[in-house]
Amino acid sequence: MSDIFTVHDLNLWYGPTQALHHVDMDIPEQSITALIGPSGCGKSTFLKTLDRMNDLVPGVRIEGTVEYDGKKILVDAGASPLFAGNMEKLGLDMADVDYAVLSHAHFDHANGMPRFFQGNSKAKFYVQQSAQEDCYAKWLCFRRYIGMPRRVLEDYRDRIVRVSGKYELMPGAYLLSHTTPGLAAIGKRERMYCRTPQGWRPDDFAHEQSLVLETDKGLVIVNSCSHGGAVNIIREVREAFPGQPVYGIIGGFHLYNKKPAEVRAVARALRDTGVSYVCTGHCTKERACGILEQELGDKLHRLRCGLVMTF
């Protein structure tokens, strides 16, 4: 029997008063679990943490992790096997990952895939239908391969699942491909191309996908580089999930090479989408993050190794 809840090192404060202290507990599914103890020991507080009711209480601070249904999704495998060491330092076991998702077919997100397959024997790796080993940076006669590891799609074909459109990964988690027309213009501007039997063509980022999570606060989008444009992606998600609010977007926005005026325009467009939570880093870079902070205020959060987000 598997666990429906896994609680690790859970601590909770009401203002300065700590109500829960380092709680560790596994709650099995399809069974009855009883919490017994004297008045004031934290039974109700613990239950309200499981069903997210404490999220609505002013002044509450929570540390630790509560996993529901025990499913773990890995998004990307980094530029090298270094991600495996980061997982170990964070106390995460690669073998426990249930689903792996490739945000797009570039080396800095895919080079660690062979290491993942070595450390995990069960999870499938989900990629877009059009993902190939054909991505290049190209300018005049200069060209540099920036794609996924050579032969990874062939060597691990039994572990790779190709998807397209709106794909349900598991209940509450979806993969979504681009629907915005004309994205090849972005590829041409960024000097990113795909090498095909017919010759070079600007990358239209058909190999890019978003992970969309349904949370109590609304939809949360994870897209590692947002090559198709963060504002475009938010619009795509709204069209694919009509009537469901988009709470936040997490990922890089590929603004490292943009002029300040261009970054500010993106920041204002993000603000106009009405999303409440924007967490970025990676290809956004420091200068652009500063401009985003000026426009978005406390809606803007910075990605960092070890960051824990709860929704």
C-alpha positions in Angstrom: 0.0 0.0 0.0 1.4 3.4 -1.0 1.3 6.6 1.1 -1.2 9.4 0.2 0.7 11.9 2.4 4.4 12.1 3.2 5.3 14.7 5.8 9.0 15.6 6.5 10.3 18.0 9.1 7.1 20.0 9.3 7.3 23.1 11.5 4.6 25.8 11.9 4.4 29.1 13.7 1.5 31.3 14.5 3.4 34.6 14.7 6.2 33.9 17.3 4.6 30.8 18.7 5.6 27.5 17.3 2.7 25.0 17.2 4.3 22.1 15.2 7.8 20.8 15.8 9.7 18.7 13.3 6.7 16.4 12.4 7.6 13.4 10.3 4.7 11.1 9.2 3.6 8.8 6.4 -0.2 8.4 6.0 -1.2 5.4 3.9 -3.9 5.6 1.3 -7.3 3.8 1.7 -6.9 3.4 5.4 -8.1 5.2 8.6 -5.5 7.2 10.5 -6.3 8.6 13.9 -4.6 11.6 15.6 -4.8 11.4 19.4 -3.5 13.8 22.0 -4.4 16.4 24.6 -6.0 19.7 23.8 -3.5 22.1 22.3 -1.0 19.6 21.1 -1.4 20.5 17.5 -3.8 18.0 16.1 -6.1 20.5 14.4 -3.1 22.6 13.2 -1.6 19.6 11.6 -4.9 18.7 9.8 -5.3 22.3 8.6 -1.8 22.1 7.2 -2.6 19.0 5.2 -5.8 20.5 3.7 -4.1 24.0 3.1 -6.5 25.8 5.4 -3.5 27.3 7.3 -2.5 29.1 4.1 -5.4 31.5 4.7 -4.4 32.3 8.3 -2.5 35.7 8.6 0.9 35.4 10.3 1.4 31.7 9.8 4.9 30.5 8.7 5.5 26.9 7.6 8.7 25.0 7.0 9.2 21.5 5.8 7.5 19.4 3.2 4.1 17.8 2.7 3.7 15.6 -0.3 0.3 14.6 -1.5 0.0 11.3 -3.4 3.7 10.9 -3.3 4.4 11.9 -6.9 7.6 13.6 -7.9 8.2 15.4 -11.2 11.6 16.3 -12.4 11.7 19.2 -14.9 14.9 19.0 -17.0 18.3 17.4 -16.2 20.6 20.4 -16.5 23.8 21.0 -18.5 25.7 18.2 -16.9 25.4 15.4 -14.3 25.9 18.1 -11.6 22.1 18.2 -11.0 22.4 14.7 -9.4 24.8 16.1 -6.8 22.4 19.0 -6.1 19.5 16.5 -5.6 21.6 14.5 -3.1 22.5 17.6 -1.1 18.9 18.5 -0.9 18.0 15.1 0.4 16.2 14.0 -2.8 16.6 10.5 -4.2 16.7 10.4 -8.0 15.3 6.9 -7.9 12.1 8.2 -6.4 11.2 10.5 -9.3 8.0 9.3 -11.0 7.9 11.6 -14.1 10.6 13.5 -15.9 9.9 16.3 -18.3 12.1 18.0 -20.9 11.1 21.6 -21.2 13.0 22.0 -24.6 15.7 20.3 -26.6 18.7 22.4 -25.6 21.9 21.1 -24.1 21.7 23.1 -20.9 18.5 21.3 -20.0 19.1 17.9 -21.5 22.8 17.0 -21.0 22.1 15.3 -17.7 19.5 12.9 -19.2 21.9 9.9 -19.4 22.8 10.4 -15.7 19.1 10.5 -14.8 18.5 7.2 -16.7 21.4 5.6 -14.8 20.0 6.7 -11.4 16.3 6.1 -12.1 15.0 2.8 -13.5 11.2 3.6 -13.6 10.4 7.1 -14.7 9.6 8.0 -18.3 11.0 11.1 -19.8 8.4 13.2 -21.6 9.4 15.3 -24.6 7.6 17.1 -27.3 6.7 15.2 -30.4 9.0 17.4 -32.6 12.1 17.2 -30.3 15.1 16.2 -32.3 18.9 16.5 -32.0 19.0 19.4 -34.5 19.3 22.7 -32.6 22.0 25.1 -33.4 23.1 28.7 -32.7 23.9 30.1 -36.2 25.2 33.5 -37.3 26.7 34.0 -40.8 29.1 31.1 -41.3 29.4 30.4 -37.6 27.4 27.5 -36.2 27.4 25.8 -32.8 25.4 22.7 -31.7 23.2 23.6 -28.7 20.9 20.5 -28.8 20.4 17.6 -26.6 23.0 14.8 -26.3 23.7 13.0 -29.5 21.9 9.6 -29.7 20.0 10.1 -26.4 16.7 9.8 -28.1 17.8 6.5 -29.7 19.8 5.0 -26.8 16.9 5.5 -24.4 14.0 5.2 -26.7 12.2 2.8 -24.4 12.2 5.5 -21.6 11.2 8.4 -23.7 7.5 9.4 -24.4 6.7 11.9 -27.1 3.6 14.1 -26.5 1.9 17.0 -28.2 -1.0 19.4 -27.6 -2.5 19.3 -24.1 -1.3 16.1 -22.4 -2.4 15.0 -18.9 0.8 13.8 -17.2 -1.1 12.8 -14.0 -4.2 14.2 -12.3 -3.6 17.9 -11.8 -0.4 18.1 -14.0 -0.4 18.7 -17.7 2.1 19.3 -20.5 1.2 22.0 -23.1 2.9 22.7 -26.4 2.9 26.1 -28.1 -0.1 27.3 -30.1 1.2 30.8 -30.8 1.8 31.3 -34.6 5.0 32.9 -35.9 7.4 31.8 -33.3 10.1 31.2 -36.0 10.5 35.0 -36.0 11.8 34.8 -32.4 14.2 31.9 -33.4 15.5 34.0 -36.3 16.0 37.1 -34.0 17.8 35.0 -31.4 19.9 33.3 -34.2 18.6 29.8 -33.2 18.1 27.4 -36.0 17.2 23.8 -36.7 19.2 21.7 -39.2 16.8 19.7 -41.4 17.3 17.5 -44.5 16.0 20.5 -46.5 18.5 22.9 -44.9 18.5 25.5 -42.1 15.2 26.9 -40.7 14.7 29.3 -37.9 13.7 27.5 -34.7 10.0 27.8 -34.0 10.3 26.1 -30.6 7.9 23.4 -31.4 10.1 21.3 -29.1 9.3 23.5 -26.1 6.6 22.7 -23.6 5.1 24.0 -20.4 4.3 22.0 -17.3 1.0 23.3 -15.9 0.0 22.4 -12.3 -3.5 22.8 -10.9 -3.2 24.2 -7.3 -5.5 25.7 -4.8 -4.4 29.2 -5.8 -4.8 28.6 -9.5 -2.7 27.3 -12.4 1.1 27.4 -12.0 3.2 27.3 -15.2 6.7 25.9 -15.3 8.7 26.7 -18.4 12.5 26.7 -18.1 13.4 29.3 -20.8 10.1 30.5 -22.2 11.6 30.9 -25.7 8.1 31.3 -27.1 7.6 34.3 -24.8 6.4 34.3 -21.2 3.3 36.4 -22.0 2.5 34.2 -25.0 2.8 31.1 -22.7 0.4 32.6 -20.2 -2.1 33.3 -22.9 -1.7 29.8 -24.3 -2.4 28.3 -20.9 -5.5 30.4 -20.4 -6.9 29.3 -23.8 -6.2 25.7 -22.9 -7.8 25.9 -19.4 -10.8 28.2 -19.9 -12.2 29.5 -16.7 -9.2 28.6 -14.5 -7.1 31.5 -13.2 -3.4 31.5 -13.8 -1.7 32.2 -10.4 2.0 32.1 -11.4 4.8 31.4 -13.8 8.2 29.9 -12.9 11.2 29.8 -15.2 13.7 31.7 -17.2 12.5 34.4 -19.6 15.5 34.6 -21.9 16.1 38.3 -21.3 19.8 38.2 -20.7 20.6 39.7 -24.1 17.7 42.3 -24.2 18.0 46.0 -23.9 16.6 47.6 -20.7 13.6 49.1 -22.6 12.8 45.6 -24.0 13.0 44.0 -20.6 10.8 46.8 -19.1 8.2 46.1 -21.9 8.1 42.4 -21.0 7.8 43.2 -17.3 4.8 45.5 -17.9 3.2 42.9 -20.2 3.7 40.3 -17.4 2.1 42.7 -14.9 -0.8 43.3 -17.2 -1.5 39.5 -17.4 -2.6 39.7 -13.7 -0.5 36.8 -12.5 0.3 37.0 -8.8 3.5 35.1 -8.7 6.5 35.4 -11.0 9.7 33.4 -10.1 12.6 33.7 -12.6 16.3 33.2 -13.0 18.6 31.2 -15.4 18.5 32.9 -18.7 16.8 36.0 -17.3 20.0 37.1 -15.6 20.7 39.6 -12.9 20.2 42.9 -14.8 16.9 41.9 -16.2 15.7 40.6 -12.8 16.4 44.0 -11.3 14.2 45.7 -13.9 11.5 43.1 -13.4 11.6 43.8 -9.7 11.1 47.5 -10.3 7.9 46.8 -12.4 6.5 43.8 -10.5 7.4 44.6 -6.9 6.8 41.8 -4.5 5.2 39.6 -7.2 8.8 38.9 -8.5 10.8 36.1 -6.8 14.2 34.8 -7.8 15.0 31.2 -8.6 17.9 29.7 -6.6 19.1 26.2 -5.8 17.2 24.7 -2.9 14.3 27.1 -3.1 11.0 25.6 -1.9 7.7 26.9 -3.3 4.3 26.0 -2.0 1.0 26.7 -3.6 
